[in-house]
Amino acid sequence: GYINYLFRHLKSVCAKELEMYGVSLPDNVKIPRIPLAEAQRIVLEKYGRKSPRGGLDAEGEKLFSEYMKKEHGTDFVFLTKYPASKRPMYTMPDPDDPELTESFDLIYKGLEITTGSQRIHDYEMLRKNIEKFGLSPDSFGFYLESFRYGMPPHGGFAIGLERLTMKLLDLDNIREAAFFPRDIKRLEP
C-alpha cells in the first residue's frame, strides 16, 4: 500500500520533476512475495550464481530482479523467510520453521530499499531468543521491561529513501540522490 500511495503522491505533487527525469510511474504496483530460499534457487538455476548463506549479494539481487521483471513484469519483489541467524534477536521466528523468520527485504530494480520484520512481542520468547543468540538478557533489561507487562504484536521496517530515490530516477550513484552527499575526502557539501 505504501508504494502505491507514494507513487500517487509523487505523480500529483512532482509531475514536472518526474517528467524532467523521464520517469513514468505505474498506477498500481503489485509486489510478489518470494521466500529467500526460492530466490536463491532461481539465481543458481537461471544464472549459475551461488548466493551467500542467508541472503543474496548485490549481484544476486540484480539478477533476481531481472528475472522478476522478465517473468512477472515487476520491478519490485519482497524476499521473505530469512534465516533467524541472519536477523536481529528480536525478529519473530516463523511458526512453521523456527530456523526462519517473519522478515523481509523489499528489492526494487535490483537494490534492497527496505528491510523489516514482525517483532517478538512475548516476554519469555524474547528472553529465550536473546539467550539463543548468545547474549545476556540482563544486558537488555530496559528493553525487556516493557515486554514483561504485555506488548501487542508489532513490526517495523526501515526504508532507504535515498536508495528509493536513486532507483525511481534511474540515477547512477546514490550520492546523486543524497541531499548532503559525502565521500572519503569530503564530509560537507
C-alpha positions as CSV (number, residue, x, y, z in Angstrom):
1,G,0.0,0.0,0.0
2,Y,2.8,2.4,0.9
3,I,4.4,2.2,-2.6
4,N,1.1,2.8,-4.3
5,Y,0.4,5.8,-2.0
6,L,3.9,7.2,-2.6
7,F,3.6,6.8,-6.4
8,R,0.2,8.5,-6.5
9,H,1.5,11.3,-4.3
10,L,4.7,11.8,-6.4
11,K,2.6,11.9,-9.6
12,S,0.4,14.6,-8.2
13,V,3.0,16.7,-6.4
14,C,6.1,16.1,-8.5
15,A,4.8,15.6,-12.0
16,K,7.1,18.3,-13.5
17,E,10.2,16.8,-11.9
18,L,9.3,13.2,-12.9
19,E,8.8,14.4,-16.5
20,M,12.1,16.2,-16.3
21,Y,13.8,12.9,-15.5
22,G,11.6,11.0,-18.0
23,V,10.1,8.9,-15.2
24,S,6.7,7.3,-15.7
25,L,5.3,5.6,-12.5
26,P,2.8,2.8,-12.7
27,D,-0.7,3.3,-11.4
28,N,-0.9,0.2,-9.4
29,V,2.1,-1.8,-8.1
30,K,1.5,-5.4,-7.0
31,I,4.5,-6.8,-5.2
32,P,5.1,-10.6,-5.2
33,R,6.4,-12.3,-2.1
34,I,9.1,-14.9,-2.7
35,P,10.9,-16.9,0.1
36,L,14.6,-16.2,0.1
37,A,15.5,-19.9,-0.5
38,E,13.4,-19.9,-3.7
39,A,15.1,-16.7,-4.9
40,Q,18.5,-18.3,-4.2
41,R,17.5,-21.4,-6.1
42,I,16.3,-19.3,-9.1
43,V,19.5,-17.3,-9.2
44,L,21.5,-20.5,-9.1
45,E,19.5,-22.4,-11.8
46,K,18.9,-19.5,-14.2
47,Y,22.2,-17.6,-13.8
48,G,24.6,-20.2,-12.3
49,R,25.4,-17.9,-9.3
50,K,25.6,-19.3,-5.8
51,S,24.2,-17.0,-3.1
52,P,25.9,-16.4,0.2
53,R,24.3,-18.2,3.2
54,G,21.3,-16.2,4.4
55,G,20.8,-13.7,1.6
56,L,21.5,-12.5,-1.9
57,D,24.6,-10.5,-2.6
58,A,24.3,-7.3,-4.7
59,E,24.8,-9.1,-7.9
60,G,22.2,-11.8,-6.9
61,E,19.7,-9.0,-6.2
62,K,20.3,-7.6,-9.6
63,L,19.9,-10.9,-11.3
64,F,16.8,-11.9,-9.4
65,S,15.3,-8.5,-10.3
66,E,16.0,-9.1,-13.9
67,Y,14.2,-12.5,-13.6
68,M,11.2,-10.9,-11.8
69,K,10.9,-8.2,-14.5
70,K,11.2,-10.7,-17.3
71,E,8.9,-13.4,-15.8
72,H,6.5,-11.3,-13.8
73,G,6.7,-7.8,-15.2
74,T,7.5,-6.2,-11.9
75,D,10.4,-4.0,-10.6
76,F,9.5,-4.9,-7.0
77,V,9.8,-8.1,-5.0
78,F,9.5,-8.9,-1.3
79,L,12.1,-11.6,-0.3
80,T,10.7,-13.3,2.8
81,K,11.7,-16.1,5.3
82,Y,15.3,-15.0,6.1
83,P,17.3,-17.3,8.4
84,A,17.0,-16.5,12.1
85,S,20.8,-16.5,12.3
86,K,20.9,-13.5,9.9
87,R,18.3,-11.3,11.6
88,P,18.3,-9.5,14.9
89,M,17.4,-11.3,18.1
90,Y,14.0,-9.5,18.3
91,T,12.8,-10.9,14.9
92,M,9.8,-13.2,15.2
93,P,10.6,-16.8,14.2
94,D,8.4,-18.4,11.5
95,P,5.8,-20.6,13.3
96,D,6.3,-23.4,10.8
97,D,10.1,-23.4,10.8
98,P,11.9,-21.7,13.8
99,E,15.1,-21.6,11.8
100,L,13.4,-18.9,9.5
101,T,11.9,-15.6,10.4
102,E,8.8,-13.5,9.7
103,S,11.0,-10.9,8.0
104,F,11.6,-9.4,4.5
105,D,13.7,-7.3,2.2
106,L,12.0,-5.2,-0.5
107,I,14.0,-5.2,-3.6
108,Y,13.4,-2.5,-6.3
109,K,15.2,-2.6,-9.6
110,G,17.9,-4.8,-8.2
111,L,18.6,-3.0,-5.0
112,E,17.3,-3.6,-1.4
113,I,15.5,-0.5,-0.4
114,T,13.7,-1.8,2.7
115,T,14.2,-4.3,5.5
116,G,11.6,-5.2,8.0
117,S,10.0,-7.8,10.2
118,Q,7.4,-8.8,12.7
119,R,9.0,-8.5,16.2
120,I,8.7,-10.9,19.1
121,H,6.2,-9.5,21.5
122,D,6.1,-12.2,24.1
123,Y,8.4,-11.6,27.1
124,E,9.6,-15.2,27.6
125,M,10.0,-15.9,23.9
126,L,12.1,-12.7,23.6
127,R,14.2,-13.5,26.6
128,K,14.9,-17.1,25.3
129,N,15.8,-15.7,21.9
130,I,18.2,-13.3,23.4
131,E,19.9,-16.2,25.1
132,K,19.8,-18.3,21.9
133,F,21.8,-15.5,20.2
134,G,24.4,-15.9,22.9
135,L,23.5,-12.6,24.6
136,S,22.7,-11.9,28.2
137,P,19.1,-10.8,29.0
138,D,20.5,-8.7,31.8
139,S,22.2,-6.5,29.2
140,F,18.7,-5.8,27.7
141,G,16.9,-5.1,31.0
142,F,15.5,-1.8,30.0
143,Y,14.3,-3.1,26.6
144,L,12.8,-6.3,28.2
145,E,11.0,-4.4,31.0
146,S,8.1,-3.1,28.9
147,F,7.5,-6.6,27.4
148,R,7.1,-8.0,30.9
149,Y,3.7,-6.3,31.2
150,G,2.4,-7.1,27.8
151,M,3.2,-6.0,24.3
152,P,0.9,-6.2,21.3
153,P,2.0,-7.9,18.1
154,H,4.0,-5.3,16.2
155,G,6.6,-4.9,13.5
156,G,8.9,-2.4,11.9
157,F,10.8,-1.5,8.8
158,A,13.3,1.0,7.6
159,I,13.1,2.3,4.1
160,G,16.2,3.8,2.4
161,L,14.8,6.9,0.9
162,E,18.0,7.8,-0.9
163,R,18.1,4.3,-2.4
164,L,14.4,4.6,-3.4
165,T,15.0,8.0,-5.0
166,M,18.1,6.7,-6.8
167,K,16.1,3.9,-8.4
168,L,13.0,6.0,-9.1
169,L,15.0,8.4,-11.1
170,D,17.4,5.8,-12.5
171,L,20.4,7.7,-11.1
172,D,23.9,6.1,-11.4
173,N,25.1,6.8,-7.9
174,I,23.4,7.2,-4.5
175,R,25.3,10.5,-4.0
176,E,23.1,12.0,-6.7
177,A,20.0,11.2,-4.5
178,A,21.5,12.4,-1.2
179,F,20.8,15.9,0.0
180,F,24.2,16.1,1.7
181,P,26.4,13.5,-0.1
182,R,29.7,12.7,1.5
183,D,32.7,10.7,0.4
184,I,36.2,9.8,1.5
185,K,37.6,13.2,1.1
186,R,34.6,15.4,1.9
187,L,32.0,15.4,4.7
188,E,30.4,18.8,3.9
189,P,28.5,19.9,0.8
